[in-house]
Amino acid sequence: MGVTKYDFKGDVAVVTGAASGIGRCVALAFADAGADVAVCDFSEKGEETAKLCAEKGVKAKFYKMDVTDNDNVIAVRDQVVKDFGKVTCLHSNAGISQTVMGPPLDAIPDDVWEKVFAVNLFGTVKVCRAFAEPMKAANFGKIVITASVAAFQQSVLMPVYNCSKIAALSFMTTLCKELGNYNINVNAINPGYVNTPIYSGGGAMLVKEKVPALQKLETSEQVVKAIASGSALHRPQTVEDMANGVLFLCSDTSKEISGVYLNIDSGAICRV
């Protein structure tokens, strides 16, 4: 089997939602490939991610970021540019799941819709809009948004999350058209079933409560594995799988790819 090794020496990668899960793995993958890394997250656990990146011999720094606060996002952007001199890669990854599941639809409060969209859609817009500016000035950049295969699933369990992710994909396709004028590639990854904190922190257990076939399972790992068994390859994915997708879309190998989403889901979503 062939193995791909990326070289991002000289690049500066910004990763949001990098305190844990997919974001942390992507930050570490960039560091492994030689990129300096700006680790952004609302959680102070991002400090640990930055430390792990720095141990790989690159420059890494943690920035506390609330993606729902536009002033904070811009302030972090300005500080990152001051500290690193440039931004060449952005992984807009911060996201949350819904805390109240359907059905019925009227059981899901408005504040759940508002909070999920504030992070998953409007947070993505704020982050991409801010960090596109130094990329536009340099006439170069790579942006990857984390969406989800949930964007294509008409699940009555998670209509809020599903809608937020299809909206993020729609935003990606329009953003790529605008930023293409500045030699900036904009794409997305759609994770399938990865046992990240979104699942282990309660999401999987909330789904389990609504699905009788899952109720005998005890852990989020078991729930994710059971749900993923319906994919073409009958298996869940890992955070490393997601990082591989992000680095590919940020590399020169994909320089002619823009405005697309990459399903990393073991064949759960098969679309023509």
N, C-alpha and C positions, 0 to 999 in steps of 0.2 A: 504494500500500500504506500502511495506517495504521501509525503508530509510537507505541508506548506509552512515556511518560516518567513515571517514578515520583518521588515526593517523600517522602523519609524524613527530612527535617529534624526534629530533636528526638528521633529514635529512636537507640537504642544496639543495635547488632547484634554478636552473638558468633558467630564462625565457627571451628569446629575443623577441623583438617587444612588450614589456610589457608596453608601455606608454598609450595604449588605447586598446579598442576592446577585442578580445579573449585573447591576452597576459596579459592585465591588470586583467581580470577576473580569469585567471589561477593563476597568482601570488597571488591574494587575496585568492583564494581557497586553495592554499598551505599554506598560512599564517593562515587561519582559521583552518587548520588541524595540525598546530603546527610546520611547517617547517620554517627554516630561508630561506630568499629569496634574491637572487641577481637579481635585476631588470635591464635589459639591453635594451637600445633603442637608436636610433639616436636622438630622440626628447627629449628635456629637460623635457617634460611632464612626463617622467619616474620618476622624483623626487617626483611627487604627488603620483604615484603608490607605491613607496617605503615608503612614509609617511603613506599611508593608511594601508600598510602591517604592519608597525611598531606599529601602533595603536592597532593591534590585539595581541600585547605582544610578538612578535618574533623579531629577528634581521633582519633588511632589509636595503639594501643599493642600491643606483642607480649608474650605470656605463654607461657612454655614449659610445655606441658601433656603429661602422659602419661595418656591416657584410661583406661589399665588400673589406674591408681593412684588409688583413691577419695579418699585424703587430699589428694593433689595437686590433683585436680579441685575439691574443696571449697575448698582454699586459693586457687586461681585464681579461683573464683567470688566469694569474699569480697573479693579484691583488685580484681576488675573492678567490683563494686558500689561499693567505696570510691572507685575512680578515676573512675567514670562516673556514679554515683548511681542507676543503674537498668539493667535489661535488658529490652528490648521484643521483640527478635527473636533466635532461636537457630537457627543452621544446624549441626546435628550431622553433620559430614561426614567425620570421620577414619575411615579404613578401609585395609585391606590385602588383598592377594590371597594365594592359597596358593602356596607355593614348590615343592611337589611335586605333579605332576599324576597323575591316574589315566588309564586303568585300568592295573592292577587296583586295587581298593579297598585290599587289604592292603599295597600298596606305599606308601600314604600314612601316615606315622608319626602317632602320637597327638599328638606335640607340635605338629604342623602344625594339627591340628584345634583344639587348645587355644589356640594363639596367634591364629588367625584369629577364633575366637569371643570371645577376650578383648578384641579390638579392635572387631570389627564388631558384636557384639551387646552384650556386657557393658560395653564402653566407651561405647556409645550410651546404655545404661541409666544409667550413672554420670553422664554429661554432662547428659542430660535431667532426671534426678532432681535434680541440684544446681541447675541454672539455672532450673528450674521454681519454685523457692522464692521468688526476688524477683518473679517474674511473678505468683505466687499472692497475694503481699502487695499487689501493685498491682491485682489483679483484671483483668489484661490481659496478653496475650502471644501470640507466634507462634512455633511450633517447626516446623522442617522437617528431616527425617531423610534422609540419602542412603542409599538401598537400591540396587537394581539390577534390570534386566530378567532378570538371571541367577537371580533368585528364582523365575522361572517356566520356567526351562530345565532339563530333566532331563538334564544333560550328565554323562557318566561322566568327563569330563576334570577338571571342577572341582566335585565334590560338596561339598567343604568350604565354598568361597565361596558356592555356591548356597544351601546350608542356612543359612549365617549371614545371608544377605540376606532369605530368607523369614521367618526368625525376627525380624529387625529390623522387618519389615512387620507381623508379628503384634503385636509390642510397641507399635508405633505405634497400632494400632487400639484396644488396651486403654488406652493412655495418653490418647488423645483423649477417651475416656469419662470418665476421672477428672478431667482438667484442664478439661473443658468446664464443670464447676461453678465454675470460676474465670475464665470468659471467655477461655480460652486455646485457640487453634486448633492442632491437631497434624496434620501431613500428611507426605508423603514424596515425593521424586522418585526415579524409576527411570531412571538414565542407561542409554543403550544402548551405543553403540560410540564412545568418545571416546579419542583418543590421549593420555591423561594419563600421568604417571610410573608408574602401576600397570601400564600396558601397555608403555611404552617402557623401563621399568626391568627388564623381564624377562618379564612375564606373557604378552605377545603371542608372544615367542620360544618360551616353554615350550609354548604351544598349538601353534605352528607345528611343533614337533618331533614332535607326536603326530598331525598331520593331513597326510597325503601331499599333498593338493591345495595346501597352503600352503607346502610345503617349498622351492619354487623362489623364494619371495619373500625379499627381503633386509632390509627394514626393518619396524619395528613399525607404521609408518604404512601400509605396503602391506598388512600382515596385517589391521589393523583395517578398512581399506577393503574388503578382500576379504570379510571376515566380514559387514560391514554391507551388502554388495551384495544379500544375501538379504532385506532389509527392503522394505516397500512402496514406499519412495521411493529405494531402492537407493543409500543414501549414509550415511556416518558423521556423527556430530554433533560439535559444538564445545563448549568450556567455556562460551562465551557463551550457547549454547542452554540449558545447565544453570542458569546464573545468571538467565536470564530466567524460568525456572520457579520458582526460589527466591523471587525478588522478587515475582512474582505471588502466590505462596502466603503471603507475608508482608505483602501490601498490603491496603488496605481493600476492594479490588475482590473479594477472595476471602473476605470476612468470614463468609460462611455455608458455607464449605467446611472441613470437618474430618473426619479419619479416612479420607482417600482417598490414593491414590498416583497420581502423574502420570507416565506413561510418556513419556520424551523420547527416542525411539528410531527416528524416521523410519518408524514402523509395523512394527517388528520383531515386537512382541508385540501381537497383536490379540485381545482378550478380551471376551466378552459379560458 
